[in-house]
Amino acid sequence: MTAFAAGSIISGSEGCVHIRIMGEPHYLCPEELGRLLFMGDSVPLLRHYPTANDPPQVAGSVHLNPSGRGVIIEVGKQRYQLPRDRFLAVALGEDISCIFFEIPSDELEPAIIATARRGTA
């Protein structure tokens, strides 16, 4: 887990929401936003490509957390979260952007386990 913002969400043209994760550009289509925010479905996170001829590729997924008050972005094993209200404000154009942070992994790191068992790292 990092102590700084993992990325940002920016409102875009034609209703798209642009998501920058560690400098890599991704986006959500406007038709997917309704499914995410109002129906609670998991929607695909698409990756931008440098040329217009390449089709978009699914890089991960975006869904609401179990309480419905947060948006979780998953790319591989990495997970990021931000408040649903902030995400909605950016998606509707009320805010220009907002940042999000990485969710700590549930897996224990080997160094932590080794320290607990032997007392040294």
C-alpha positions as CSV (number, residue, x, y, z in Angstrom):
1,M,0.0,0.0,0.0
2,T,1.2,3.5,-0.8
3,A,0.9,6.6,1.4
4,F,0.1,8.8,-1.6
5,A,-2.8,9.0,-4.0
6,A,-2.8,6.0,-6.5
7,G,-4.7,7.9,-9.1
8,S,-7.4,10.4,-10.1
9,I,-10.8,10.5,-11.7
10,I,-11.6,13.3,-14.1
11,S,-14.9,14.2,-15.8
12,G,-14.5,13.9,-19.6
13,S,-16.2,14.7,-22.8
14,E,-19.4,13.0,-24.0
15,G,-20.1,11.6,-20.5
16,C,-17.0,9.5,-20.1
17,V,-15.2,9.3,-16.8
18,H,-11.4,9.2,-17.2
19,I,-9.5,7.3,-14.6
20,R,-5.7,7.6,-14.2
21,I,-4.2,4.7,-12.2
22,M,-0.5,5.2,-11.5
23,G,-0.2,7.3,-14.7
24,E,-2.0,4.8,-17.0
25,P,-5.2,6.2,-18.7
26,H,-8.4,4.2,-18.3
27,Y,-12.1,5.2,-18.8
28,L,-15.7,4.2,-18.1
29,C,-18.3,4.6,-20.8
30,P,-21.4,6.8,-20.0
31,E,-23.8,3.8,-20.5
32,E,-21.9,1.8,-17.9
33,L,-22.2,4.6,-15.3
34,G,-25.9,4.1,-14.9
35,R,-25.5,0.4,-14.4
36,L,-22.8,1.0,-11.8
37,L,-24.4,3.8,-9.8
38,F,-28.1,3.0,-10.0
39,M,-28.3,-0.8,-10.5
40,G,-25.1,-1.7,-8.6
41,D,-23.7,-3.8,-11.4
42,S,-20.0,-4.5,-11.8
43,V,-18.9,-2.7,-15.0
44,P,-15.7,-3.0,-17.1
45,L,-12.8,-0.6,-16.8
46,L,-11.4,0.1,-20.3
47,R,-7.8,1.0,-21.2
48,H,-6.9,3.8,-23.6
49,Y,-4.6,3.0,-26.5
50,P,-2.4,5.5,-28.3
51,T,-4.0,4.9,-31.7
52,A,-7.6,5.3,-32.7
53,N,-7.6,2.1,-34.7
54,D,-7.0,-0.2,-31.7
55,P,-10.2,-1.4,-29.9
56,P,-10.4,-0.7,-26.2
57,Q,-9.3,-3.5,-23.9
58,V,-10.9,-4.4,-20.6
59,A,-8.3,-3.7,-17.9
60,G,-10.3,-4.4,-14.8
61,S,-13.7,-3.8,-13.2
62,V,-15.5,-1.1,-11.2
63,H,-18.2,-1.9,-8.6
64,L,-19.8,-0.6,-5.5
65,N,-18.6,-1.8,-2.1
66,P,-21.1,-3.9,0.0
67,S,-22.5,-0.9,1.8
68,G,-23.0,1.0,-1.5
69,R,-21.2,4.1,-0.2
70,G,-17.9,3.5,-2.0
71,V,-16.7,2.7,-5.5
72,I,-14.0,0.0,-5.8
73,I,-11.8,-0.1,-8.8
74,E,-10.0,-3.4,-9.4
75,V,-7.1,-3.9,-11.8
76,G,-5.5,-7.4,-11.4
77,K,-4.8,-7.9,-7.7
78,Q,-4.7,-4.2,-7.0
79,R,-7.9,-2.5,-5.5
80,Y,-8.6,1.2,-5.1
81,Q,-11.5,2.9,-3.4
82,L,-13.1,6.3,-3.2
83,P,-16.4,7.6,-1.8
84,R,-19.4,7.1,-4.1
85,D,-20.5,10.7,-3.5
86,R,-17.2,12.0,-4.8
87,F,-17.3,9.7,-7.8
88,L,-20.9,10.7,-8.6
89,A,-20.0,14.4,-8.4
90,V,-17.2,14.0,-10.9
91,A,-19.3,11.8,-13.2
92,L,-22.1,14.4,-13.3
93,G,-19.6,17.3,-13.8
94,E,-20.2,19.0,-10.5
95,D,-16.5,18.5,-9.6
96,I,-13.6,18.5,-12.0
97,S,-11.6,15.6,-10.4
98,C,-10.9,13.7,-7.3
99,I,-8.2,11.3,-6.1
100,F,-8.4,7.8,-4.8
101,F,-6.2,5.4,-2.7
102,E,-5.1,1.8,-2.8
103,I,-6.9,-0.6,-0.5
104,P,-4.5,-2.7,1.6
105,S,-4.2,-6.3,0.5
106,D,-5.7,-9.0,2.8
107,E,-2.6,-11.2,2.2
108,L,0.2,-11.1,4.8
109,E,3.7,-10.1,3.5
110,P,6.4,-12.7,4.1
111,A,8.6,-10.2,6.0
112,I,5.8,-9.6,8.5
113,I,5.3,-13.3,9.1
114,A,9.1,-14.0,9.4
115,T,9.4,-11.2,12.0
116,A,6.5,-12.6,14.0
117,R,8.0,-16.2,14.0
118,R,11.7,-15.6,14.5
119,G,11.8,-12.1,16.0
120,T,14.2,-10.7,13.3
121,A,13.7,-9.6,9.7
